[in-house]
Every structure is written in structure tokens, then in C-alpha cells.
Amino acid sequence: METRQIQETIQMISEERLDIRTITMGISLFDCIDSDGAKARQKIYDKLTTSAKDLVKVANQIQSEYGIPIINKRISVTPISMIAAASDDSDYVAYAQTMEKAAEELGVDLIGGFTALVQKGYQSGDRKLIASIPEALDVTSRVCSSVNVGSTRSGINMDAVAQMGRVVKDIAAIDPVNCMSLVVFANAVEDNPFMAGAFHGVGEADRVINVGISGPGVVKRALEKVKGQPIDTVSETIKKTAFKVTRMGQLVGNVAAQRLNVPFGIVDLSLAPTPNEGDSVAEILEEIGLESVGAPGTTAALALLNDAVKKGGVMACEHVGGLSGAFIPVSEDAEMIRAVSAGRLNIEKLEAMTAVCSVGLDMIAIPGDTPAETISGMIADEAAIGVINNKTTAVRVIPAVGQKVGESIDFGGLFGTAPIMPVNTNSPKKFVDRGGRIPSPIHSFKN
């Protein structure tokens, strides 16, 4: 790299909060399947602690040698509903506890894959896993769960949509904070390194290293240098910035993969905000020209940002994957928190924004008395956006039990503080109670 580019990268890290948000090792558990649940769990523990024994050490070495902050070290595993289905266990809480024990032993921050894929229907393991989610998230602190309820190819499983509304309420009744460890997806991807939605897909290698990078502050700082210039220039500036950031992620991924003797998978270039000032996706949109996120034009500005990030990332790395775009988690973005608190941004506008960015309604606190069927309706709406547009969408909402609109709930650390947002009180109950499956869209038939 030229000296100027090296200096720019150093500035990105030291002043603009550029970081490797996560190094995630994906691990297949198919060779751990056993009809005896206790034996299967021991195999899972042994494989995890063997496969990832050097993950944290290597990540720390890379951080020290290259001066690149690596915020999280994580593991994703094959969906547990598939692995545990061979056993006669009546619930899968013990599998979550095994994941937790291994994560604690390894020193990783989070472990994902307490997952069920039910976009077209249930197998026995799916039902048991979903029923186990509330207790599993209550007795663990590092385990993350996800359920995929729809896909462009399969349509939307409305029975699962209805059930997940009830599951979210059951989790919140125990502890609302646990809801941030569950994501309900449509079109979930198999190589996502970000939590809470990461799992190791069935088509992946036995082990793989995926890297998630972030840096909203870097993009904002770059746009400050092109104030008043045409939108074409804005797009090109974002693209060039994303290129530089992705190259750094590829470097870290390749070095980690080589030292761990594990194949390098993908770089996920997702602009993931934190509650820290200057690390906000909303501030990028405002730098593009909005008075406030939520103003007319917000969806268009976000579409521009998301597209330019993807284009820059793809040019920089031959293996870009995961979600790769812009995240809009309300509680994790300081400017979004302010916009919601001031009434400038509501759930309906956020839903429109999810049609053009990565993921969906994320880290949104809603009143604790919100009915389960209303949550199911929100899940159905997001799934429909994903299925029709052939993109990943998701819902991660937190019913704040005992709290109402205008109050807030504090999650701490990178998860931030969420102002409780109003939800449309008209009921979708009769719609949700119909059950069945919304058929896949006509444009899904491409063979």
C-alpha cells in the first residue's frame, strides 16, 4: 500500500472508530449427532473446545501485531434443531448449556446456532428447540438463538410466525433483556458472522473463519469532505471507503485462517453502529443531507448507502458475504435514539427503511403489554419484505414488561439504551390465527 493509504487506515482506526467487529469461527456439528443426547452434548463440547481452542489467542495476537481493534471473538454452529433431533430428548435446554460451557471455557463473547429453520414446515427437532428458547436464553448469557420463518423460495410459515410472537412474549416475561439474544429471520444466510443471528450453514465447510467489519464513523468522515457535491460523488466516496475497509477485513481474515489452519470464508462489511458518539449510521444519512433520520428521503439515502457499501466491498474482496450493508438497530445508534426520543422516527418509517438495508426491525423496545399477535404481525410484515424482495430481513424486538411509551430500557455496553416506541394498537389476531403458509412469490421460480 502507498504511504498515504497506510496513513489513512491508521487514521480510520485511531480517530474514526474503524474496527473488526467480530472474528467468528463457524463449526459443523454434524459429526456430533448421536441418539443418546448426553453423548451428543459431550461430542459437541469436545469439538468446540478443540476446534476453537486458539481462536481468542490468535485474535489477540493479530490485534496486537497490526494495531487493528478486534472487538468480539465468536462461534457459530450448525442449527441445534438438526443435531439434537436424532436424540429422544424432550427439550434442548441442555444443548444450550453445553454451548455456554464451551464458550466460557474458550473465552469467546457469544456463540450462535441455537437455531431452527422452519420456513416451509417443522421437523420434530424444530418444535422442541423453539419451545426451549425462553428457558435456554434465561440460563445462559452467551448463547444466541435464531429462527428462520420464511424464504423467497418457500414462502412464509405463518404457524411459525404466530408461535414466535408468543415465544418473544414468554422470553420477556422472564427477562426482557433476554429478547436481544433472539432474531426471527426471513432468508437467513448461512455465513453471517454477526450475532444474534449467526449459525453455521449446512453447506459450509467443517470449520471456517468469517470476519465482520464495521466503521460508520469512517464513512461519515469521508462524506464530510464532499459536502454539497452531487449524489454521484456521495456514492463514489462511500464505495471507495468501503473498499479500503474491506481490504483490512480480508487481511485479518486471511491471517487468522492461516494461523488457525481453517479455511477463510467471507468478509461481512456491515456498517454496524454502537452507542458511542461518531459511530452512527443515522449520522451518515444526515451527512448525506437529511435534517434528521426519519425525514422524507431517509429510505432513498439509506438505499444509496447500502448499495454503495456492497459495491465497494465486492470490489475489494473475492469473498464478500453475510449481510454486508447498513444495520439500523435503534438501541445501538446514538442518533437514532435521539430521533426516536424526539418523535422524528417511528416503527412504520423503520419498516420502510428495512426494505433497502441489511436485516430489519432491530433492537426495538416496545410496550410490555403489546400482544403476542401484534409481534407476530410485525414479524410477518418484515418476512414479507424479505421474501418479496429476495433479501434478508429480521425482527429483534423487546417487549419491556411493566414499561410504556416514553420510558426506556438499558441493555448496557454495545447494546445501548432503547426508548420504548409506540406500536399500532389495531389487532392482526384474526390474520395471524389463520395459520398455514403464505405461498412463495411468482418471481421465485427461476429454474
GILIN-V694388 format. One record per residue. N is the residue number from 0. RES is the residue in one small letter. PSI is psi in whole degrees, 0 to 359 (999 if undefined). OMEGA is omega in degrees with one decimal (999 if undefined). Layout:
# GILIN-V694388
n=N res=RES psi=PSI omega=OMEGA
n=N res=RES psi=PSI omega=OMEGA
This chain:
# GILIN-V694388
n=0 res=m psi=148 omega=176.2
n=1 res=e psi=156 omega=-179.0
n=2 res=t psi=319 omega=-178.6
n=3 res=r psi=319 omega=-179.7
n=4 res=q psi=323 omega=177.0
n=5 res=i psi=316 omega=179.0
n=6 res=q psi=321 omega=178.0
n=7 res=e psi=318 omega=-179.9
n=8 res=t psi=318 omega=177.1
n=9 res=i psi=318 omega=178.6
n=10 res=q psi=320 omega=177.8
n=11 res=m psi=319 omega=-177.7
n=12 res=i psi=315 omega=-171.2
n=13 res=s psi=328 omega=-172.8
n=14 res=e psi=337 omega=-169.9
n=15 res=e psi=14 omega=172.0
n=16 res=r psi=31 omega=172.5
n=17 res=l psi=134 omega=178.6
n=18 res=d psi=165 omega=164.3
n=19 res=i psi=109 omega=-175.7
n=20 res=r psi=326 omega=178.5
n=21 res=t psi=142 omega=159.9
n=22 res=i psi=119 omega=-175.7
n=23 res=t psi=124 omega=174.5
n=24 res=m psi=120 omega=174.0
n=25 res=g psi=134 omega=-175.6
n=26 res=i psi=125 omega=176.1
n=27 res=s psi=138 omega=179.3
n=28 res=l psi=12 omega=-177.1
n=29 res=f psi=329 omega=178.5
n=30 res=d psi=6 omega=176.7
n=31 res=c psi=358 omega=-177.8
n=32 res=i psi=136 omega=178.7
n=33 res=d psi=144 omega=178.4
n=34 res=s psi=340 omega=175.1
n=35 res=d psi=112 omega=-175.5
n=36 res=g psi=320 omega=-179.2
n=37 res=a psi=319 omega=178.2
n=38 res=k psi=319 omega=178.9
n=39 res=a psi=316 omega=-178.5
n=40 res=r psi=324 omega=177.1
n=41 res=q psi=320 omega=177.3
n=42 res=k psi=319 omega=179.1
n=43 res=i psi=312 omega=-179.4
n=44 res=y psi=315 omega=-177.6
n=45 res=d psi=317 omega=-177.7
n=46 res=k psi=318 omega=-179.8
n=47 res=l psi=313 omega=-175.6
n=48 res=t psi=339 omega=175.3
n=49 res=t psi=312 omega=-174.3
n=50 res=s psi=321 omega=-173.1
n=51 res=a psi=20 omega=-173.8
n=52 res=k psi=333 omega=-178.1
n=53 res=d psi=7 omega=-174.0
n=54 res=l psi=308 omega=-177.3
n=55 res=v psi=319 omega=-179.7
n=56 res=k psi=314 omega=-179.3
n=57 res=v psi=318 omega=178.5
n=58 res=a psi=318 omega=178.7
n=59 res=n psi=322 omega=177.4
n=60 res=q psi=315 omega=-179.7
n=61 res=i psi=317 omega=178.2
n=62 res=q psi=317 omega=-178.5
n=63 res=s psi=317 omega=-174.9
n=64 res=e psi=320 omega=-173.8
n=65 res=y psi=351 omega=179.7
n=66 res=g psi=22 omega=-178.4
n=67 res=i psi=119 omega=179.8
n=68 res=p psi=130 omega=173.7
n=69 res=i psi=106 omega=-167.5
n=70 res=i psi=316 omega=-175.0
n=71 res=n psi=145 omega=171.1
n=72 res=k psi=123 omega=-169.5
n=73 res=r psi=166 omega=177.1
n=74 res=i psi=141 omega=168.9
n=75 res=s psi=146 omega=-176.9
n=76 res=v psi=165 omega=174.5
n=77 res=t psi=140 omega=179.4
n=78 res=p psi=123 omega=-175.1
n=79 res=i psi=332 omega=178.9
n=80 res=s psi=330 omega=178.3
n=81 res=m psi=320 omega=-175.6
n=82 res=i psi=320 omega=-175.3
n=83 res=a psi=346 omega=-174.1
n=84 res=a psi=334 omega=-179.0
n=85 res=a psi=342 omega=-178.6
n=86 res=s psi=170 omega=176.9
n=87 res=d psi=20 omega=178.0
n=88 res=d psi=140 omega=-178.1
n=89 res=s psi=337 omega=171.8
n=90 res=d psi=167 omega=-170.8
n=91 res=y psi=20 omega=179.2
n=92 res=v psi=322 omega=-178.9
n=93 res=a psi=329 omega=177.4
n=94 res=y psi=320 omega=176.3
n=95 res=a psi=321 omega=179.1
n=96 res=q psi=325 omega=175.8
n=97 res=t psi=317 omega=176.3
n=98 res=m psi=316 omega=179.9
n=99 res=e psi=316 omega=-178.9
n=100 res=k psi=317 omega=179.7
n=101 res=a psi=318 omega=179.6
n=102 res=a psi=319 omega=179.3
n=103 res=e psi=318 omega=179.4
n=104 res=e psi=322 omega=-177.3
n=105 res=l psi=341 omega=-179.4
n=106 res=g psi=18 omega=178.5
n=107 res=v psi=158 omega=-175.5
n=108 res=d psi=315 omega=-176.2
n=109 res=l psi=156 omega=175.1
n=110 res=i psi=125 omega=-177.2
n=111 res=g psi=158 omega=178.5
n=112 res=g psi=5 omega=170.3
n=113 res=f psi=77 omega=-158.3
n=114 res=t psi=149 omega=171.3
n=115 res=a psi=139 omega=178.4
n=116 res=l psi=102 omega=-170.1
n=117 res=v psi=29 omega=-175.0
n=118 res=q psi=336 omega=-178.8
n=119 res=k psi=348 omega=-179.5
n=120 res=g psi=178 omega=-176.6
n=121 res=y psi=143 omega=156.9
n=122 res=q psi=170 omega=-171.5
n=123 res=s psi=322 omega=-179.6
n=124 res=g psi=328 omega=178.2
n=125 res=d psi=313 omega=-178.4
n=126 res=r psi=317 omega=-179.1
n=127 res=k psi=319 omega=-178.8
n=128 res=l psi=312 omega=-177.6
n=129 res=i psi=320 omega=177.8
n=130 res=a psi=336 omega=-177.6
n=131 res=s psi=348 omega=-171.2
n=132 res=i psi=311 omega=-177.2
n=133 res=p psi=313 omega=-179.6
n=134 res=e psi=321 omega=-178.8
n=135 res=a psi=318 omega=-179.6
n=136 res=l psi=339 omega=178.4
n=137 res=d psi=327 omega=-175.2
n=138 res=v psi=3 omega=176.9
n=139 res=t psi=163 omega=177.9
n=140 res=s psi=347 omega=-177.3
n=141 res=r psi=351 omega=-176.0
n=142 res=v psi=135 omega=176.8
n=143 res=c psi=146 omega=-173.5
n=144 res=s psi=150 omega=175.9
n=145 res=s psi=151 omega=177.4
n=146 res=v psi=127 omega=178.3
n=147 res=n psi=116 omega=-172.8
n=148 res=v psi=357 omega=-178.3
n=149 res=g psi=159 omega=172.9
n=150 res=s psi=157 omega=179.2
n=151 res=t psi=326 omega=-178.0
n=152 res=r psi=330 omega=-172.1
n=153 res=s psi=342 omega=-173.6
n=154 res=g psi=202 omega=-176.0
n=155 res=i psi=125 omega=178.3
n=156 res=n psi=97 omega=-175.4
n=157 res=m psi=336 omega=172.8
n=158 res=d psi=318 omega=178.4
n=159 res=a psi=324 omega=177.7
n=160 res=v psi=314 omega=179.0
n=161 res=a psi=317 omega=-178.7
n=162 res=q psi=320 omega=-176.8
n=163 res=m psi=330 omega=172.6
n=164 res=g psi=319 omega=178.8
n=165 res=r psi=322 omega=179.6
n=166 res=v psi=317 omega=178.2
n=167 res=v psi=318 omega=178.0
n=168 res=k psi=320 omega=179.4
n=169 res=d psi=320 omega=177.4
n=170 res=i psi=313 omega=-177.6
n=171 res=a psi=328 omega=180.0
n=172 res=a psi=331 omega=177.0
n=173 res=i psi=307 omega=178.0
n=174 res=d psi=113 omega=-177.7
n=175 res=p psi=328 omega=-177.9
n=176 res=v psi=331 omega=179.7
n=177 res=n psi=338 omega=-179.1
n=178 res=c psi=337 omega=-178.8
n=179 res=m psi=353 omega=177.9
n=180 res=s psi=9 omega=179.8
n=181 res=l psi=131 omega=174.6
n=182 res=v psi=136 omega=174.3
n=183 res=v psi=119 omega=-170.3
n=184 res=f psi=159 omega=152.7
n=185 res=a psi=141 omega=-177.7
n=186 res=n psi=47 omega=177.1
n=187 res=a psi=141 omega=179.4
n=188 res=v psi=155 omega=-172.9
n=189 res=e psi=352 omega=-174.6
n=190 res=d psi=29 omega=-179.0
n=191 res=n psi=121 omega=178.7
n=192 res=p psi=352 omega=-174.7
n=193 res=f psi=144 omega=176.9
n=194 res=m psi=153 omega=17.3
n=195 res=a psi=8 omega=-170.3
n=196 res=g psi=5 omega=-176.3
n=197 res=a psi=135 omega=165.3
n=198 res=f psi=161 omega=-177.5
n=199 res=h psi=113 omega=-172.9
n=200 res=g psi=157 omega=-176.1
n=201 res=v psi=340 omega=178.8
n=202 res=g psi=4 omega=-178.0
n=203 res=e psi=164 omega=175.9
n=204 res=a psi=172 omega=-177.8
n=205 res=d psi=317 omega=173.7
n=206 res=r psi=151 omega=-178.7
n=207 res=v psi=151 omega=175.6
n=208 res=i psi=123 omega=174.3
n=209 res=n psi=142 omega=-176.5
n=210 res=v psi=132 omega=174.5
n=211 res=g psi=124 omega=-179.3
n=212 res=i psi=159 omega=-177.4
n=213 res=s psi=166 omega=178.5
n=214 res=g psi=58 omega=176.4
n=215 res=p psi=325 omega=-179.2
n=216 res=g psi=326 omega=179.1
n=217 res=v psi=316 omega=-179.7
n=218 res=v psi=317 omega=179.9
n=219 res=k psi=315 omega=-179.4
n=220 res=r psi=322 omega=178.5
n=221 res=a psi=321 omega=-178.9
n=222 res=l psi=335 omega=177.1
n=223 res=e psi=338 omega=-178.0
n=224 res=k psi=354 omega=-178.8
n=225 res=v psi=34 omega=179.6
n=226 res=k psi=135 omega=174.9
n=227 res=g psi=356 omega=-179.4
n=228 res=q psi=163 omega=-175.1
n=229 res=p psi=160 omega=-179.4
n=230 res=i psi=326 omega=177.9
n=231 res=d psi=319 omega=179.1
n=232 res=t psi=321 omega=176.5
n=233 res=v psi=312 omega=-179.9
n=234 res=s psi=315 omega=-178.6
n=235 res=e psi=322 omega=179.2
n=236 res=t psi=316 omega=177.9
n=237 res=i psi=318 omega=-178.2
n=238 res=k psi=313 omega=-179.7
n=239 res=k psi=321 omega=178.8
n=240 res=t psi=316 omega=178.5
n=241 res=a psi=324 omega=178.0
n=242 res=f psi=311 omega=-178.5
n=243 res=k psi=317 omega=-178.3
n=244 res=v psi=318 omega=-178.1
n=245 res=t psi=324 omega=178.1
n=246 res=r psi=322 omega=177.5
n=247 res=m psi=319 omega=178.4
n=248 res=g psi=321 omega=178.2
n=249 res=q psi=319 omega=176.6
n=250 res=l psi=309 omega=-178.3
n=251 res=v psi=318 omega=-179.9
n=252 res=g psi=316 omega=-179.9
n=253 res=n psi=318 omega=179.5
n=254 res=v psi=315 omega=-179.9
n=255 res=a psi=316 omega=-178.9
n=256 res=a psi=318 omega=-179.8
n=257 res=q psi=316 omega=-177.0
n=258 res=r psi=332 omega=-179.6
n=259 res=l psi=355 omega=-177.5
n=260 res=n psi=47 omega=-178.5
n=261 res=v psi=142 omega=178.4
n=262 res=p psi=144 omega=172.9
n=263 res=f psi=131 omega=-177.7
n=264 res=g psi=273 omega=-175.3
n=265 res=i psi=162 omega=165.1
n=266 res=v psi=127 omega=174.5
n=267 res=d psi=107 omega=178.8
n=268 res=l psi=91 omega=179.3
n=269 res=s psi=126 omega=175.9
n=270 res=l psi=94 omega=-176.6
n=271 res=a psi=112 omega=-176.9
n=272 res=p psi=165 omega=169.0
n=273 res=t psi=167 omega=178.8
n=274 res=p psi=353 omega=-180.0
n=275 res=n psi=142 omega=176.9
n=276 res=e psi=140 omega=-179.9
n=277 res=g psi=8 omega=-178.7
n=278 res=d psi=48 omega=-167.5
n=279 res=s psi=132 omega=172.2
n=280 res=v psi=322 omega=179.3
n=281 res=a psi=323 omega=179.1
n=282 res=e psi=330 omega=174.3
n=283 res=i psi=315 omega=-179.7
n=284 res=l psi=322 omega=178.3
n=285 res=e psi=326 omega=175.8
n=286 res=e psi=329 omega=176.9
n=287 res=i psi=333 omega=175.0
n=288 res=g psi=4 omega=179.2
n=289 res=l psi=141 omega=174.3
n=290 res=e psi=322 omega=177.1
n=291 res=s psi=146 omega=169.4
n=292 res=v psi=137 omega=-174.2
n=293 res=g psi=342 omega=178.4
n=294 res=a psi=159 omega=171.6
n=295 res=p psi=135 omega=-175.0
n=296 res=g psi=349 omega=-177.9
n=297 res=t psi=314 omega=-177.9
n=298 res=t psi=320 omega=178.9
n=299 res=a psi=317 omega=179.2
n=300 res=a psi=320 omega=179.4
n=301 res=l psi=322 omega=177.0
n=302 res=a psi=318 omega=177.2
n=303 res=l psi=311 omega=-179.2
n=304 res=l psi=311 omega=-175.9
n=305 res=n psi=317 omega=-178.6
n=306 res=d psi=317 omega=-178.9
n=307 res=a psi=322 omega=177.1
n=308 res=v psi=315 omega=-179.7
n=309 res=k psi=316 omega=-178.6
n=310 res=k psi=317 omega=178.3
n=311 res=g psi=320 omega=-180.0
n=312 res=g psi=317 omega=-178.2
n=313 res=v psi=326 omega=178.1
n=314 res=m psi=335 omega=-173.1
n=315 res=a psi=338 omega=-171.7
n=316 res=c psi=135 omega=-178.2
n=317 res=e psi=344 omega=-179.1
n=318 res=h psi=80 omega=173.2
n=319 res=v psi=134 omega=-176.9
n=320 res=g psi=213 omega=-176.8
n=321 res=g psi=230 omega=-178.7
n=322 res=l psi=317 omega=173.1
n=323 res=s psi=89 omega=178.0
n=324 res=g psi=218 omega=179.1
n=325 res=a psi=130 omega=175.8
n=326 res=f psi=147 omega=177.6
n=327 res=i psi=55 omega=177.2
n=328 res=p psi=119 omega=-171.1
n=329 res=v psi=311 omega=-172.6
n=330 res=s psi=344 omega=-174.7
n=331 res=e psi=8 omega=-176.5
n=332 res=d psi=113 omega=-172.6
n=333 res=a psi=320 omega=-178.4
n=334 res=e psi=327 omega=175.4
n=335 res=m psi=322 omega=176.6
n=336 res=i psi=315 omega=179.6
n=337 res=r psi=319 omega=-178.9
n=338 res=a psi=318 omega=178.1
n=339 res=v psi=315 omega=-178.0
n=340 res=s psi=328 omega=-179.3
n=341 res=a psi=0 omega=179.1
n=342 res=g psi=16 omega=-178.3
n=343 res=r psi=351 omega=-176.2
n=344 res=l psi=128 omega=-179.9
n=345 res=n psi=175 omega=-176.2
n=346 res=i psi=323 omega=-179.1
n=347 res=e psi=319 omega=177.3
n=348 res=k psi=321 omega=177.2
n=349 res=l psi=319 omega=179.1
n=350 res=e psi=318 omega=176.9
n=351 res=a psi=320 omega=-179.7
n=352 res=m psi=328 omega=-177.9
n=353 res=t psi=344 omega=178.2
n=354 res=a psi=344 omega=-174.0
n=355 res=v psi=5 omega=-178.9
n=356 res=c psi=185 omega=179.9
n=357 res=s psi=140 omega=175.8
n=358 res=v psi=224 omega=-170.0
n=359 res=g psi=223 omega=179.6
n=360 res=l psi=105 omega=-166.1
n=361 res=d psi=131 omega=176.7
n=362 res=m psi=52 omega=179.8
n=363 res=i psi=124 omega=177.1
n=364 res=a psi=134 omega=179.3
n=365 res=i psi=163 omega=-178.4
n=366 res=p psi=143 omega=-176.9
n=367 res=g psi=337 omega=-179.2
n=368 res=d psi=13 omega=176.3
n=369 res=t psi=125 omega=-177.3
n=370 res=p psi=154 omega=179.2
n=371 res=a psi=321 omega=-177.7
n=372 res=e psi=332 omega=175.4
n=373 res=t psi=318 omega=175.8
n=374 res=i psi=319 omega=176.8
n=375 res=s psi=321 omega=177.2
n=376 res=g psi=320 omega=176.7
n=377 res=m psi=318 omega=178.1
n=378 res=i psi=317 omega=-179.9
n=379 res=a psi=318 omega=179.4
n=380 res=d psi=314 omega=179.6
n=381 res=e psi=319 omega=178.4
n=382 res=a psi=321 omega=179.6
n=383 res=a psi=318 omega=176.8
n=384 res=i psi=316 omega=-179.8
n=385 res=g psi=315 omega=-176.3
n=386 res=v psi=316 omega=-177.8
n=387 res=i psi=324 omega=-177.1
n=388 res=n psi=5 omega=177.8
n=389 res=n psi=48 omega=179.2
n=390 res=k psi=165 omega=176.6
n=391 res=t psi=132 omega=169.8
n=392 res=t psi=162 omega=-176.9
n=393 res=a psi=164 omega=175.5
n=394 res=v psi=129 omega=171.4
n=395 res=r psi=92 omega=-178.7
n=396 res=v psi=154 omega=-175.7
n=397 res=i psi=103 omega=172.6
n=398 res=p psi=115 omega=-176.2
n=399 res=a psi=95 omega=-174.3
n=400 res=v psi=130 omega=178.6
n=401 res=g psi=3 omega=-178.3
n=402 res=q psi=156 omega=-175.3
n=403 res=k psi=173 omega=179.5
n=404 res=v psi=136 omega=-178.8
n=405 res=g psi=337 omega=174.9
n=406 res=e psi=180 omega=-179.8
n=407 res=s psi=161 omega=177.8
n=408 res=i psi=134 omega=-175.0
n=409 res=d psi=124 omega=179.5
n=410 res=f psi=341 omega=178.7
n=411 res=g psi=155 omega=174.1
n=412 res=g psi=221 omega=-177.4
n=413 res=l psi=344 omega=-175.9
n=414 res=f psi=343 omega=169.0
n=415 res=g psi=205 omega=-177.9
n=416 res=t psi=133 omega=-177.2
n=417 res=a psi=120 omega=169.9
n=418 res=p psi=139 omega=-177.0
n=419 res=i psi=123 omega=-171.5
n=420 res=m psi=145 omega=177.1
n=421 res=p psi=146 omega=179.3
n=422 res=v psi=141 omega=176.5
n=423 res=n psi=127 omega=-173.9
n=424 res=t psi=358 omega=174.1
n=425 res=n psi=136 omega=-168.5
n=426 res=s psi=135 omega=171.5
n=427 res=p psi=17 omega=-170.3
n=428 res=k psi=312 omega=-176.8
n=429 res=k psi=324 omega=177.0
n=430 res=f psi=311 omega=-177.7
n=431 res=v psi=321 omega=-176.2
n=432 res=d psi=346 omega=177.4
n=433 res=r psi=325 omega=-178.3
n=434 res=g psi=198 omega=-178.7
n=435 res=g psi=203 omega=-176.1
n=436 res=r psi=126 omega=172.6
n=437 res=i psi=123 omega=-175.3
n=438 res=p psi=157 omega=176.8
n=439 res=s psi=151 omega=-177.8
n=440 res=p psi=157 omega=-175.4
n=441 res=i psi=326 omega=-176.5
n=442 res=h psi=2 omega=176.6
n=443 res=s psi=344 omega=-177.0
n=444 res=f psi=94 omega=-171.7
n=445 res=k psi=2 omega=-176.6
n=446 res=n psi=999 omega=999
